[in-house]
Amino acid sequence: MSRTVVVVGGGYGGSALAKALDAEADVVLIDPRDAFVNTAGSLRALTQPDWAGTMFFPYDQWLRRGRVVRERAVSVDPGGVTLASGRRVETDYLVLATGSSYTYPAKPASDSMDDVLDDLRRTHKELAGAERVLILGAGPVGLELAGEIKEVWPHKHVTIVDPAERLLAAFPEEMRRELHRQLDGLDIHLRLGAGLTAPPATEPGQAETFTVTTTGGEEITADIWFRAHGVRVNSDYLADGRLTTRMPQGRVPVTETLNVQGYEHVYAIGDITDVPEAKMAGYAMQHAEVVARNIIAQLRGGQPEATYRPLPYPMILLPLGPRGGVGQLPSPDGPVVVPAETVSAYKGADLFTGRFTEQFGAA
């Protein structure tokens, strides 16, 4: 008799796992959205709305045997999942893959493809009419947003403000120097080591002229602004403690086999785990590979033996538009800083669209 695997969350890790197990078990994928969304493309979709449709891969087009439940989980326990409707889904194996939330437009605010596209078109129109853009946050999201804006509108005045003294402090000086060089070449203005004395009086993503003051006393006038910080782990459904006790920031303790501690049939992957690494899509998909191997082994009467060990150094591919950017990748000899051409080839040119078309294209 086939066993049931319930995957809670259809993002990068959850979708990859559901696909990997589709032929091996009765997969139930629980997610309020109607499609896997390649959120790596969100910022380009904002600046180039005709490109936005490439972000979406409807679940019902690539799951051959599995089924999708378009609801939100409100509680989980060792035996199953309770949904917002009150319905319960029983399971033999449970995987928590609910990821994290981030401020729009880096991650969509809506659950339906049509609503996401409407949001992006509306914000694009606001941005197109604004000459001066303020971005709060000089992490990868803020920098990538600035690069996408400059790719479409080279004339726009873009300023990024961040309290951090250095860009990407965890990465080598060689990479940071190259990043500064490219930002200067794009005429993107950085204000590091300073916050704002008060937030803008306007809503983010809405065109309306405003002036703010930095903690260093500088006044900045802009016509639109975006928030590029504020990640939040999606684990509220664990708050009742029926499955496990959450750690600080809402994460879940896992073993090296990515089992939730205390259970052999419950796993967690992606941003929700306490694995000591940056929370990135690529890592979530590597987690999915490990868990797929372990569940398949268990389905065949074995033990979960595949393990996941994070790299001892960070990786990144940070595009600045389709042709620019900086990166650090692993090699047999350790981390290697890679040039803009490599960043473009691996990510910047299509933001992984080709990869996900191959993986999640229509069955």
C-alpha positions as CSV (number, residue, x, y, z in Angstrom):
1,M,0.0,0.0,0.0
2,S,1.3,3.4,-1.0
3,R,2.3,5.8,1.8
4,T,1.4,9.4,2.2
5,V,3.9,12.2,2.3
6,V,2.6,15.6,3.2
7,V,4.7,18.6,2.2
8,V,3.7,21.8,3.9
9,G,4.9,24.7,1.6
10,G,5.4,24.8,-2.1
11,G,8.4,27.0,-2.4
12,Y,11.9,26.1,-3.7
13,G,12.5,23.2,-1.3
14,G,8.9,22.0,-1.0
15,S,8.2,21.9,-4.7
16,A,11.5,20.2,-5.5
17,L,10.8,17.5,-2.9
18,A,7.2,17.0,-4.0
19,K,8.5,16.5,-7.6
20,A,11.2,14.1,-6.4
21,L,8.7,11.9,-4.5
22,D,5.8,12.1,-6.9
23,A,6.4,8.7,-8.4
24,E,7.3,7.1,-5.0
25,A,4.4,7.9,-2.7
26,D,1.0,9.6,-2.4
27,V,2.3,13.2,-2.2
28,V,0.0,15.9,-0.8
29,L,1.4,19.5,-1.3
30,I,-0.2,22.1,1.0
31,D,0.2,25.7,-0.1
32,P,-2.3,28.6,-0.4
33,R,-0.7,29.6,-3.8
34,D,-1.8,28.2,-7.2
35,A,1.8,27.9,-8.5
36,F,5.4,27.5,-7.7
37,V,6.8,31.0,-7.9
38,N,10.4,31.6,-8.8
39,T,10.8,34.6,-6.6
40,A,14.3,35.2,-7.9
41,G,12.6,36.8,-10.8
42,S,10.3,39.2,-8.8
43,L,12.5,42.3,-9.1
44,R,13.0,41.9,-12.8
45,A,9.2,41.3,-13.1
46,L,8.7,44.6,-11.4
47,T,10.9,46.5,-13.9
48,Q,9.9,44.4,-16.9
49,P,6.3,43.3,-16.4
50,D,6.2,41.5,-19.8
51,W,8.7,39.2,-18.3
52,A,6.7,38.5,-15.2
53,G,4.8,35.5,-16.5
54,T,8.0,33.4,-16.6
55,M,8.0,33.3,-12.8
56,F,5.1,30.9,-12.4
57,F,4.8,27.1,-12.7
58,P,1.3,25.9,-11.8
59,Y,1.4,23.0,-9.4
60,D,-1.2,21.0,-11.3
61,Q,0.9,21.1,-14.4
62,W,3.9,19.2,-13.1
63,L,2.6,16.9,-10.3
64,R,1.6,13.7,-12.2
65,R,0.2,11.7,-9.2
66,G,0.3,14.0,-6.3
67,R,-2.4,16.5,-5.3
68,V,-2.3,20.1,-4.2
69,V,-4.4,21.4,-1.3
70,R,-4.7,25.2,-1.7
71,E,-5.0,26.1,2.0
72,R,-2.9,27.4,4.8
73,A,-1.7,25.1,7.6
74,V,-2.6,26.3,11.1
75,S,-1.3,23.4,13.1
76,V,0.8,20.3,12.7
77,D,1.3,17.3,14.9
78,P,3.2,14.0,14.4
79,G,0.2,12.5,12.6
80,G,-0.9,15.2,10.3
81,V,-1.8,18.8,9.4
82,T,-4.8,20.9,10.4
83,L,-5.9,23.5,7.8
84,A,-7.4,26.9,8.2
85,S,-10.8,25.4,7.0
86,G,-10.7,23.0,9.9
87,R,-10.0,20.1,7.6
88,R,-7.3,17.6,8.7
89,V,-4.8,15.8,6.4
90,E,-3.3,12.6,7.8
91,T,0.1,11.5,6.8
92,D,2.8,8.9,7.2
93,Y,5.7,11.3,6.5
94,L,5.6,15.0,7.1
95,V,7.9,17.7,5.7
96,L,7.9,21.3,6.9
97,A,8.9,23.6,4.0
98,T,7.1,26.8,4.6
99,G,10.2,29.1,4.0
100,S,10.1,32.7,4.9
101,S,8.3,35.9,4.1
102,Y,10.0,39.1,2.8
103,T,8.8,42.5,1.9
104,Y,7.2,43.1,-1.5
105,P,8.3,43.3,-4.3
106,A,11.1,40.8,-3.5
107,K,8.4,38.3,-2.7
108,P,4.8,38.6,-3.9
109,A,2.2,39.6,-1.5
110,S,-0.7,37.6,-3.1
111,D,-1.4,33.9,-3.4
112,S,-2.8,33.9,-6.9
113,M,-0.8,34.4,-10.1
114,D,-3.3,36.9,-11.5
115,D,-3.2,39.0,-8.3
116,V,0.6,38.9,-8.2
117,L,0.8,40.1,-11.9
118,D,-1.7,42.9,-11.1
119,D,0.4,44.0,-8.2
120,L,3.6,44.1,-10.2
121,R,2.0,46.0,-13.1
122,R,0.6,48.6,-10.7
123,T,3.9,49.1,-8.9
124,H,5.7,49.2,-12.3
125,K,3.5,52.1,-13.4
126,E,4.3,53.9,-10.2
127,L,8.1,53.3,-10.5
128,A,8.1,54.2,-14.2
129,G,6.9,57.7,-13.4
130,A,9.4,58.3,-10.5
131,E,12.7,59.9,-11.3
132,R,14.3,59.5,-7.8
133,V,14.3,56.1,-6.1
134,L,15.2,55.4,-2.5
135,I,15.9,51.8,-1.4
136,L,16.2,51.1,2.3
137,G,18.5,48.1,2.7
138,A,21.9,47.4,1.1
139,G,21.7,43.6,1.3
140,P,21.5,41.4,-1.8
141,V,17.8,42.3,-2.4
142,G,18.3,46.1,-2.3
143,L,21.4,45.9,-4.5
144,E,19.7,43.6,-7.0
145,L,16.7,45.9,-7.1
146,A,18.9,48.9,-7.8
147,G,20.6,47.0,-10.6
148,E,17.3,46.0,-12.2
149,I,16.0,49.6,-12.1
150,K,19.2,50.9,-13.7
151,E,19.0,48.3,-16.4
152,V,15.6,49.6,-17.6
153,W,15.9,53.3,-16.6
154,P,19.6,54.3,-16.6
155,H,18.7,57.9,-16.0
156,K,16.9,57.4,-12.7
157,H,18.6,58.6,-9.6
158,V,18.9,55.6,-7.2
159,T,20.0,55.9,-3.6
160,I,20.5,53.0,-1.1
161,V,20.6,53.7,2.6
162,D,21.7,51.1,5.2
163,P,23.0,51.4,8.8
164,A,25.7,48.8,8.0
165,E,29.2,50.2,7.5
166,R,30.2,47.7,4.8
167,L,28.5,45.9,2.0
168,L,28.3,42.1,2.3
169,A,30.6,42.0,5.2
170,A,30.8,38.2,5.3
171,F,32.5,38.1,1.9
172,P,36.1,38.9,0.8
173,E,37.4,42.4,0.2
174,E,38.1,41.4,-3.5
175,M,34.4,40.9,-4.1
176,R,33.3,44.0,-2.2
177,R,35.7,46.1,-4.3
178,E,34.3,44.8,-7.5
179,L,30.8,45.4,-6.2
180,H,31.5,49.0,-5.4
181,R,33.1,49.4,-8.8
182,Q,30.0,48.2,-10.6
183,L,27.7,50.3,-8.4
184,D,29.7,53.4,-9.2
185,G,29.6,52.6,-12.9
186,L,25.8,52.3,-12.7
187,D,25.7,55.7,-10.8
188,I,24.0,54.0,-7.8
189,H,24.4,56.2,-4.7
190,L,25.2,54.4,-1.4
191,R,24.7,55.9,2.0
192,L,26.2,53.3,4.4
193,G,26.5,53.6,8.2
194,A,23.3,55.6,8.4
195,G,19.7,55.0,9.0
196,L,16.7,57.3,8.8
197,T,15.5,59.5,11.6
198,A,12.0,58.7,10.6
199,P,10.5,56.5,7.9
200,P,9.1,58.1,4.7
201,A,5.7,59.6,5.0
202,T,4.5,57.7,1.9
203,E,3.7,54.1,1.4
204,P,6.4,51.9,-0.2
205,G,6.0,51.4,-3.9
206,Q,3.7,54.5,-4.4
207,A,5.0,57.5,-6.3
208,E,4.8,60.6,-4.2
209,T,7.6,63.0,-3.6
210,F,9.0,63.1,0.0
211,T,12.1,64.1,1.9
212,V,13.8,62.0,4.7
213,T,16.8,62.8,6.9
214,T,19.5,60.3,7.7
215,T,21.0,59.8,11.1
216,G,24.1,61.6,9.7
217,G,22.0,64.7,9.0
218,E,21.7,64.4,5.2
219,E,18.4,65.1,3.6
220,I,17.3,62.8,0.7
221,T,14.4,63.7,-1.6
222,A,12.9,60.9,-3.6
223,D,9.7,60.2,-5.6
224,I,9.3,56.5,-4.5
225,W,10.8,54.1,-2.1
226,F,11.1,50.4,-1.4
227,R,11.9,48.4,1.7
228,A,14.6,45.8,1.1
229,H,14.9,44.2,4.6
230,G,12.6,42.3,6.9
231,V,12.8,38.5,6.5
232,R,10.4,36.5,8.7
233,V,10.3,32.7,9.1
234,N,6.9,31.2,8.2
235,S,6.3,29.0,11.3
236,D,3.3,30.4,13.1
237,Y,1.5,27.1,12.6
238,L,4.0,25.6,15.1
239,A,3.2,28.0,17.8
240,D,0.9,25.6,19.7
241,G,3.9,23.3,20.3
242,R,2.0,20.1,19.2
243,L,5.0,19.0,17.1
244,T,8.1,20.8,18.4
245,T,9.3,23.9,20.2
246,R,10.5,26.7,17.9
247,M,13.9,28.3,18.4
248,P,14.6,32.0,18.3
249,Q,13.4,33.6,15.0
250,G,10.9,30.8,14.6
251,R,13.2,28.1,13.3
252,V,13.0,24.4,13.9
253,P,15.9,22.2,15.3
254,V,16.9,19.4,12.8
255,T,19.4,16.6,12.8
256,E,22.0,16.1,10.1
257,T,19.5,13.9,8.2
258,L,17.2,17.0,8.4
259,N,14.7,15.2,10.6
260,V,12.9,17.4,13.1
261,Q,14.6,16.5,16.4
262,G,12.7,13.6,18.1
263,Y,11.1,12.2,14.9
264,E,12.2,9.7,12.2
265,H,9.2,10.5,10.0
266,V,9.1,14.3,10.2
267,Y,11.5,16.5,8.3
268,A,12.1,20.2,7.8
269,I,13.9,21.9,4.8
270,G,14.8,25.4,3.8
271,D,14.6,28.6,5.7
272,I,12.6,27.1,8.6
273,T,15.5,24.9,9.7
274,D,18.2,25.8,12.2
275,V,21.0,24.8,9.8
276,P,23.8,27.4,10.3
277,E,23.9,28.8,6.8
278,A,22.4,31.7,4.8
279,K,18.8,31.1,3.9
280,M,18.9,30.7,0.1
281,A,16.8,28.9,-2.5
282,G,19.8,26.8,-3.6
283,Y,20.3,25.4,-0.1
284,A,16.6,24.6,0.3
285,M,16.8,22.6,-2.9
286,Q,19.8,20.7,-1.7
287,H,17.9,20.0,1.5
288,A,15.1,18.6,-0.6
289,E,17.5,16.2,-2.3
290,V,18.7,14.8,1.1
291,V,15.2,14.4,2.4
292,A,14.0,12.7,-0.8
293,R,16.7,10.1,-0.5
294,N,15.9,9.5,3.1
295,I,12.1,9.2,2.6
296,I,12.6,6.9,-0.4
297,A,15.0,4.7,1.7
298,Q,12.3,4.5,4.5
299,L,9.6,3.7,2.0
300,R,11.7,0.8,0.8
301,G,12.3,-0.5,4.4
302,G,15.6,1.2,5.1
303,Q,16.9,3.9,7.4
304,P,17.4,7.6,6.7
305,E,21.2,7.8,6.1
306,A,21.6,10.8,3.7
307,T,23.0,13.8,5.6
308,Y,23.4,17.5,5.0
309,R,26.4,19.4,6.0
310,P,26.5,23.2,5.3
311,L,29.6,24.7,3.7
312,P,31.9,26.4,6.1
313,Y,31.8,29.6,4.0
314,P,28.9,31.6,2.4
315,M,28.0,31.5,-1.3
316,I,26.2,34.1,-3.3
317,L,25.3,35.0,-6.9
318,L,24.2,38.7,-6.9
319,P,23.2,40.0,-10.3
320,L,23.1,43.7,-11.0
321,G,20.9,43.4,-14.1
322,P,21.3,40.6,-16.6
323,R,25.0,41.3,-17.4
324,G,26.5,42.6,-14.2
325,G,27.0,41.3,-10.6
326,V,29.4,39.6,-8.2
327,G,29.5,36.2,-6.7
328,Q,31.3,33.6,-4.6
329,L,31.1,29.9,-5.5
330,P,32.6,26.7,-4.0
331,S,35.5,24.9,-5.6
332,P,37.7,22.0,-4.6
333,D,40.1,24.5,-3.1
334,G,37.6,26.5,-1.2
335,P,35.5,29.6,-2.1
336,V,36.2,31.4,-5.3
337,V,35.2,34.9,-6.3
338,V,33.7,34.8,-9.7
339,P,33.3,37.6,-12.3
340,A,30.2,39.3,-13.7
341,E,30.2,37.0,-16.7
342,T,29.9,33.9,-14.5
343,V,27.1,35.5,-12.4
344,S,25.2,36.3,-15.6
345,A,25.7,32.8,-17.0
346,Y,24.5,31.0,-13.8
347,K,21.8,33.4,-12.7
348,G,21.6,37.0,-14.0
349,A,20.7,36.3,-17.6
350,D,17.4,34.4,-16.9
351,L,17.2,34.3,-13.1
352,F,17.0,30.5,-13.2
353,T,14.0,30.5,-15.6
354,G,15.5,27.8,-17.8
355,R,16.3,25.6,-14.9
356,F,12.7,25.7,-13.5
357,T,11.2,25.4,-16.9
358,E,13.0,22.1,-17.2
359,Q,12.2,21.0,-13.7
360,F,8.6,22.3,-13.3
361,G,7.5,22.6,-16.9
362,A,4.1,21.1,-17.9
363,A,4.1,17.3,-17.4
